């Protein structure tokens, strides 16, 4: 577990609504901890695979990330994003891997989950909310809901969690 909340050693699936871009705000505290380190964790590499937009470096720095430890992989197809995530999980070179992918079949999800389970890596697959009804081997599945009228607030719905009970949390992003 990272910080008592995010699981390592298994796949986390984060579902987002069309046009949403709050996912890095939610994930940045862990990315900061991984790239900068602390008393319990040495600085490590993190990989962002196929982000739908170019990550804004000054914004990432403002959130505390060490950019010298962030790798951004630009691919055009969901299959390439899944392949890059699979390769990164197999390499053991990164402590955190976040990939944005559209479609991902059952076999691809199972492969990612099994690879993530072989190492203590934080792996997050970000997909569209429309995939919620599909089965997934991910140990943690979340969905972000934007709060109308509140720019920096999102509702995080935990609808699958092998480690704890499911529930909903309102988060105000930095």
N, C-alpha and C positions, 0 to 999 in steps of 0.2 A: 504494500500500500504506500502511496505517496501522500504524505501529510495526513494520514489517517482517513483518506477519502477515495482517491483515485486508485483503482487496482492496477497492479503490474502483473505480468505473467499471464495475460489473457487479453482478448480483444474487447475494446469498448466501442460501441457504435453510437454516434451522436447524429440525430436526425434534425434537420433544420427546414424551416419553411422557405418557400421560394422567395428570393430576394433578400433573405436575412444575411447579416454579416457580423453577428454578435458572437460567433463561436470562438474567435481568438481572444476576445475579451474575457470569456469564461475560462478558457484554457491557459491564458497568459501567466497566472500565478505559478502554475506547475512548470511551464516553460522557463520562467525566470529562475525557479529553484533548480531546475536541471542544468541550465546554461551557466548559472553563476555559482551554484553549489551553496552549501551551508555547513553547519557543524556535523551533519550526518551524511551529506552527499557531496562528492567531489564534482567539479564542473564537468559536464559531458556534452556530447553532440546531440542535437535534435534535428529532425528532418521534417520539412513541410513539403508534401508531395501534391502537385497539381492544385495549388490554391486557385480559386476562381478569379482572383485579382492579385496584383503584385503587392506583397506585404510592404507596408509603409514603414521603412526603417526608423525614422525619427519616432514614430508612434510606438514601435516595439522597444526602442531604447527607453522611452518615457515610462513604459510599463516595467522596465527593469531587465529586459533580456540582454544577454551578452551576444551581440550579433556575430562575433567571431566564432560562435559555437552553433550557428543556425545555418543549415543547408536547405536551399529551396530548389526543388526539382520541378521543372516545367514540362509537362506532357499534355498532349491534346486528347487522348482517348482514355476512357475509363479503364479499359483493359491494360493500358500502359501504366496507369496509376496503381492498379492492383499488382502488376508485375513488379513495379519499383518498390512498393510496400513489402511484398514478399521477399525481394532481394535484400532490402534493408533489415528486415526481421531475421533473415538467415545469416546476415553478416555479423551481427552482434556489435556493430560499430556505434550504434546510437542508443541513448537511454530513453529517448522519446521519439515517436514517429506519428505524425498526423497526416492522413491522406484524405483528399476529397475525391470521391468517386461517384459516378452516377449509378449505373446498374452493376450489380455484383451477384453472380449466381450462387446457389447453395454450395457448390463445390469450392468456389473461390473463397467464400466466407469461412468455410471449414478449414481450408488450408491456412488462411491468415490466422485463425484462432489457434490452430495447432502450433504454428510457428511462434506465435506470441507466447504460448505457454511454455516454450523451451528456455526462455531467458526472462530475467526480471526487467523487461522493457515495458514502458508505458506506450501502448499502441491504440490510436483512436482513428476510426474510419468514419468520415463525415459523409452522410448521404441525405437525399431529399426525404422530407416527411412522408411522402407518398409510399415509401417502402416499409412503413411501420407494420403493416399487416403480414409482411413476409416473415417467415421463420428465420432465425439467426442463431448461430452458436455463441454469439458474443456473451461474455459474462455480465456485462453491464450495458443496458440500452437506455438512452436518454432522448428526450425531445425538447428542443428549445421552442418556446412560444413567446413571440414579441408581445409586450404589454402595450395596448393602444394608448396613445397620448403620453407615454413615458419613454423618452429616447433611450435611456440607459438602463431600463429595467427589463428583465426577461424572466419568464417562468420556466424552470427546469423541471420537467416531468420525468421521473425515474419509473419506467414501466417494466423493466426487467433488471433484477439485481440478485445474483446468486449468493452474495455475501450478507445482504441486509434486506429489510422490507422495502418495498416500493413506496413512492410518495411524490409530493410536489414541493418545490422550494422556489421562492421568489428571490432573485438575485439582482442587485444593483451593480452594474459594471462600472469600472473606473473610467 
